[in-house]
Amino acid sequence: MSGISRHDVLIAGGGLAGLRAAVQVHDAGRSVAVVSKVYPIRSHSGAAQGGVNASLGNHPDGGDDSWEGHAFDTIKGSDYLADQPRAEILAQDAPVRVLEMEHWGAYFSRFPDGRIAQRPFGGAGFPRTCYAADRTGHQLLHTLWEQCLKRGITFLDEWFVTRIVTHDGRAGGVVALHVPTGELRAFAADVVLIAGGGYGRVFAKTTNAYINTGSLTAAAYRAGARLEDMEFIQFHPTTLYGTNILMTEGVRGEGGYLVNAEGKRFMDRYAPSVLELAPRDIVARAIQTEVDEGRGFEGGYVQLDIRHLGGDVIKEKLPGIRQIAMDFAGVDPIEEPIPVQPGQHYSMGGVSCDENGETDVPGLLAAGECSCVSVHGANRLGGNSLLETLVFGKRAGDRAAEIAGAGGAPDASPADALADALAEERGAVEALRKRTDGERQIEIRRDMQRTMTEKVGLFRDGARCVDAVREIARLRTRYRRVALGSGHAAFNYDLIDTLELRGMLELAEITALGALVRQESRGSHWRTDHPKRDDTNWLKHTMATRGKGGQPVIDYEDVVMAGYEPTERTY
Ligand SMILES: Cc1cc2nc3c(=O)[nH]c(=O)nc-3n(C[C@H](O)[C@H](O)[C@H](O)COP(=O)(O)OP(=O)(O)OC[C@H]3O[C@@H](n4cnc5c(N)ncnc54)[C@H](O)[C@@H]3O)c2cc1C
């Protein structure tokens, strides 16, 4: 094993889920290292704006909140596709996880009596979204980062994982490429825990950072893990027109209105009782319908108006939103409404795992947005994703430490398997570096993003999904002849983008295929040719396995119920 470093637990991903898990593994007395392709505090978690849900019941507007209410809202919001016992865990563990972050130093906004402030969010029956102005993710990520530094946790920064190594079907380490030097190295571990975030960059119009490519989801899929419910993609209703930077749901939580080109609020036609605070899938479709029926501005957007809140409230509670609107749209929301349109935002699907992060591959765990514990089902409620990283990051950390503490498998990190995998990855990268006469990755990537946005977007139908599946297959063929612009070793982002595109095409293919096969409308998956939810045939999860020839094989699993009967979802 000489030359290959070894840890009890190797965590791939330095966002909130990865860091929360790392703290847990460390505190259980196991050795842990976090490998991340970017510096951890540059993870997408740091971009989260609106807040994190917990039934603290702090809001002065009265009533008692409860975890049961939170669980019910989550399950109804999921359009009954969430596994109900898991949604209950999310809601039950929320208060303790959020208060723990407060005690670790997270700087939450507060009510005048000193308790953590909570704002209303879409689909929630109670104002239970805790926030730090509109920079909640930044606060939480820096707090967890500090906790990791305090514990002296090992970080392998700017190492891009290209492969999860398995031996006899069990995970035993990874191969990773050092971005600054181009060196490839193998790392051994009893347990590999991935926390790689979402894959929003498979779409053209997205709020996701450039780094959100799903490369660890794809690596897990290639290592034998099943992917669950990948057709469920969240389109956020309010992204800034032009750049698709997020305008948090907190803007509507604070009282923002949506207005069409006729100068009218329109949500009463789509969600008469909760208006702008309906869940995201409903508001996004409402905005797109206004635009498609000719009531949008310049054919493409509506307005988000918060002028009535006044400058003081906007500056105190939504300073980041105001700054982004001024910098990227030239609009000061104190004076003018913000132009917004829907855009890709979140992946409900991911690596299938249980409530402790365990996947189908022994020794491989998953947490955070890359995983599918199945708490969000067909539509995630705002504020539940930051929560998921804390609740299930912690649980996966506990389980990883437990597995490693039991000694893992005696041959969990076999040197031969790692050495072979390393040699193969080196060969593949070398071959790519040498190839000069092929197509550049960016052309294929743009065609994939356009296809996914146009054909597997907010409104879908069978014909467009068929087109998308065929087009992605053609793009995979084109990818076989991809070539780099330069073979240099240091900071070769062209190489990394090219390696990532392979996995993105696989995820795009599964997403499009799942959308084609699921002949119903549920949550974010809206089929204009099958506009009704069909619980008789489709109250089940889509599971994708990588077949022998590399093609996805689709199968189904029942939704786990716990007494919340599916009813029509009205707001
Ligand atoms: C703009 C925006 C605002 C949001 N606002 C909210 C909100 O207010 N409330 C809410 O609940 N949710 C919000 N979300 C969603 C939420 O922020 C994310 O789902 C969550 O933070 C994801 O955390 P994560 O730890 O799973 O992944 P990330 O934070 O995305 O971290 C992924 C990590 O994986 C690493 N990585 C990826 N691939 C590799 C590889 N191949 N090798 C090595 N490392 C790799 C990256 O370096 C990174 O460290 C928002 C999302 C966006 C995009």
PDBQT file of the ligand as one rigid body, heavy atoms in Angstrom, charges set to zero:
ROOT
HETATM    1  C1  LIG A 601     -28.370  29.975  -5.677  1.00  0.00    +0.000 C 
HETATM    2  C2  LIG A 601     -28.902  28.920  -4.755  1.00  0.00    +0.000 A 
HETATM    3  C3  LIG A 601     -29.589  29.285  -3.607  1.00  0.00    +0.000 A 
HETATM    4  C4  LIG A 601     -30.102  28.306  -2.753  1.00  0.00    +0.000 A 
HETATM    5  N1  LIG A 601     -30.795  28.705  -1.627  1.00  0.00    +0.000 NA
HETATM    6  C5  LIG A 601     -31.256  27.755  -0.770  1.00  0.00    +0.000 A 
HETATM    7  C6  LIG A 601     -31.924  28.134   0.439  1.00  0.00    +0.000 A 
HETATM    8  O1  LIG A 601     -32.060  29.309   0.767  1.00  0.00    +0.000 OA
HETATM    9  N2  LIG A 601     -32.401  27.144   1.242  1.00  0.00    +0.000 N 
HETATM   10  C7  LIG A 601     -32.248  25.822   0.946  1.00  0.00    +0.000 A 
HETATM   11  O2  LIG A 601     -32.677  24.972   1.716  1.00  0.00    +0.000 OA
HETATM   12  N3  LIG A 601     -31.584  25.442  -0.183  1.00  0.00    +0.000 NA
HETATM   13  C8  LIG A 601     -31.087  26.374  -1.035  1.00  0.00    +0.000 A 
HETATM   14  N4  LIG A 601     -30.414  25.976  -2.175  1.00  0.00    +0.000 N 
HETATM   15  C9  LIG A 601     -30.070  24.565  -2.342  1.00  0.00    +0.000 C 
HETATM   16  C10 LIG A 601     -28.905  24.204  -1.421  1.00  0.00    +0.000 C 
HETATM   17  O3  LIG A 601     -28.054  25.314  -1.277  1.00  0.00    +0.000 OA
HETATM   18  C11 LIG A 601     -28.084  23.039  -1.951  1.00  0.00    +0.000 C 
HETATM   19  O4  LIG A 601     -28.912  21.970  -2.320  1.00  0.00    +0.000 OA
HETATM   20  C12 LIG A 601     -27.105  22.529  -0.884  1.00  0.00    +0.000 C 
HETATM   21  O5  LIG A 601     -26.369  23.607  -0.329  1.00  0.00    +0.000 OA
HETATM   22  C13 LIG A 601     -26.169  21.496  -1.466  1.00  0.00    +0.000 C 
HETATM   23  O6  LIG A 601     -25.185  21.191  -0.538  1.00  0.00    +0.000 OA
HETATM   24  P1  LIG A 601     -24.195  19.973  -0.797  1.00  0.00    +0.000 P 
HETATM   25  O7  LIG A 601     -23.274  19.929   0.357  1.00  0.00    +0.000 OA
HETATM   26  O8  LIG A 601     -24.993  18.771  -1.105  1.00  0.00    +0.000 OA
HETATM   27  O9  LIG A 601     -23.420  20.349  -2.145  1.00  0.00    +0.000 OA
HETATM   28  P2  LIG A 601     -22.535  21.618  -2.580  1.00  0.00    +0.000 P 
HETATM   29  O10 LIG A 601     -22.587  22.722  -1.609  1.00  0.00    +0.000 OA
HETATM   30  O11 LIG A 601     -22.911  21.906  -3.982  1.00  0.00    +0.000 OA
HETATM   31  O12 LIG A 601     -21.057  21.049  -2.523  1.00  0.00    +0.000 OA
HETATM   32  C14 LIG A 601     -20.592  20.088  -3.453  1.00  0.00    +0.000 C 
HETATM   33  C15 LIG A 601     -19.141  19.799  -3.154  1.00  0.00    +0.000 C 
HETATM   34  O13 LIG A 601     -18.720  18.701  -3.950  1.00  0.00    +0.000 OA
HETATM   35  C16 LIG A 601     -17.435  18.959  -4.474  1.00  0.00    +0.000 C 
HETATM   36  N5  LIG A 601     -17.291  18.156  -5.695  1.00  0.00    +0.000 N 
HETATM   37  C17 LIG A 601     -18.189  18.001  -6.702  1.00  0.00    +0.000 A 
HETATM   38  N6  LIG A 601     -17.693  17.162  -7.624  1.00  0.00    +0.000 NA
HETATM   39  C18 LIG A 601     -16.470  16.758  -7.200  1.00  0.00    +0.000 A 
HETATM   40  C19 LIG A 601     -15.470  15.896  -7.699  1.00  0.00    +0.000 A 
HETATM   41  N7  LIG A 601     -15.628  15.228  -8.837  1.00  0.00    +0.000 N 
HETATM   42  N8  LIG A 601     -14.335  15.750  -6.973  1.00  0.00    +0.000 NA
HETATM   43  C20 LIG A 601     -14.150  16.405  -5.808  1.00  0.00    +0.000 A 
HETATM   44  N9  LIG A 601     -15.068  17.231  -5.282  1.00  0.00    +0.000 NA
HETATM   45  C21 LIG A 601     -16.213  17.405  -5.971  1.00  0.00    +0.000 A 
HETATM   46  C22 LIG A 601     -17.415  20.455  -4.697  1.00  0.00    +0.000 C 
HETATM   47  O14 LIG A 601     -16.090  20.935  -4.711  1.00  0.00    +0.000 OA
HETATM   48  C23 LIG A 601     -18.198  20.949  -3.474  1.00  0.00    +0.000 C 
HETATM   49  O15 LIG A 601     -17.326  21.118  -2.380  1.00  0.00    +0.000 OA
HETATM   50  C24 LIG A 601     -29.910  26.941  -3.049  1.00  0.00    +0.000 A 
HETATM   51  C25 LIG A 601     -29.204  26.577  -4.182  1.00  0.00    +0.000 A 
HETATM   52  C26 LIG A 601     -28.744  27.546  -5.048  1.00  0.00    +0.000 A 
HETATM   53  C27 LIG A 601     -28.054  27.100  -6.319  1.00  0.00    +0.000 C 
ENDROOT
TORSDOF 0
